[in-house]
Amino acid sequence: MKSVLLHIEGDSCMEARMQVALDIARSCDAHITCLQAVSYEVFAPGDFYGSALAAAMPKIKEAAEELRSEIEKDLENEGVSFEWRFMYGMAETRLLEQSALHDVILVGPNDVGEEGRGPSAMVGELVLKAPAPVLVVPKATKQLNVSGPVLVAWNGSSEACVALRAAVPLLRHASKVYLATVSEDSERERFDFPPTEGGKYLSRHGISSEIIEIPRGEAKISDTLFSAAQMRDCGWMVMGAYGHSRLAEMLLGGVTRRSLTDPQLPILLAH
C-alpha cells in the first residue's frame, strides 16, 4: 500500500490512527494524505439566518488550525512522506471523494462528534461506496505490527473475497496469515468459496496461510473472532462487510455491526 488516506479529527482515536498510518507508511514506504474536513452543515437546522454558523465558524476554524499545526509538527519529525488537505463539508463525503486514488482509508470507530459506543454511520458509508478498503482503528491501538500475525475472517462470501484481495498488499508483510471460519450447527453447504480457495488465491501472491475452524460456542461471532485473533497474537483483522443488506444489519444486528460497535483490534473492511 503506497497511498494512505488519513481522517484528521480531534477525537479520542486520533492518536491511535495516526500511529497506524505511520506504521503502514514505514513498512510499505507509503505516502500519507491527511484529510481534515470542517463541516458547516450541522449548524443548518433552525439557523435560518446563519447567525449561529457565523458565530461558531471562526472558533471551529481556529481549533482546526491548531490541530493541523500540532499534527504537522509531529509528522515532520517522523521521516515519512505526507501532505495536508483541508476541506469544508461532511467528513464522509470528502473522504469518499478523495478515496479513488488511495489504497486504504484510516478512520476511527465513531462518527464525528460522537464518542459513545455504536457502529459508525460514516464507516458504513465508506465501506459500501469507497473503492478503497477502510481500516477502522480503535482508541486502544498502540501500533499496527504489519509484519506480525493477521486473522482473516472467512465465511465464503463475495464480501470476504473482496476484503481478502484488498488486504493482499499488507498481508505480504505478515509473518502469519490465519484464514478463520466459525463452525455452524448446520452442516448445509455454507461456502460459496471455501477457505481452501482463499488459501489458493493467497498462495498465488506468494502468501502462505493456515486455515483454522473455530467452534461456534455461545459467544457472538464477532467476539469469537476477536478472541481467536488475540489468542494468536494477531494485531489486526480482515473482514468482509455487510454480507446481508445494510438495513438488515442495522435492524437485526450482524457480525459487521457488532464488530464495529466495540472493536477490539483494527479491522480492515471491504464490501
Stockholm file with secondary structure:
# STOCKHOLM 1.0

chainA/1-271         MKSVLLHIEGDSCMEARMQVALDIARSCDAHITCLQAVSYEVFAPGDFYGSALAAAMPKIKEAAEELRSEIEKDLENEGVSFEWRFMYGMAETRLLEQSALHDVILVGPNDVGEEGRGPSAMVGELVLKAPAPVLVVPKATKQLNVSGPVLVAWNGSSEACVALRAAVPLLRHASKVYLATVSEDSERERFDFPPTEGGKYLSRHGISSEIIEIPRGEAKISDTLFSAAQMRDCGWMVMGAYGHSRLAEMLLGGVTRRSLTDPQLPILLAH
#=GR chainA/1-271 SS CCEEEEEECSSTTHHHHHHHHHHHHHHHTCEEEEEEEECCGGGCTTCTTSHHHHHHHHHHHHHHHHHHHHHHHHHHTTTCEEEEEEEESCHHHHHHHHGGGCSEEEECSSCTTCCSSSCCHHHHHHHHHCSSCEEECCTTCCCCCTTSEEEEECCSCHHHHHHHHHHHHHHTTCSEEEEEEECCSCCSCCCSSCHHHHHHHHHHTTCCCEEEEECCCSSCHHHHHHHHHHHTTCSEEEEECCSSCHHHHHHHCCHHHHHHHSCSSCEEEEC
#=GC SS_cons         CCEEEEEECSSTTHHHHHHHHHHHHHHHTCEEEEEEEECCGGGCTTCTTSHHHHHHHHHHHHHHHHHHHHHHHHHHTTTCEEEEEEEESCHHHHHHHHGGGCSEEEECSSCTTCCSSSCCHHHHHHHHHCSSCEEECCTTCCCCCTTSEEEEECCSCHHHHHHHHHHHHHHTTCSEEEEEEECCSCCSCCCSSCHHHHHHHHHHTTCCCEEEEECCCSSCHHHHHHHHHHHTTCSEEEEECCSSCHHHHHHHCCHHHHHHHSCSSCEEEEC
//
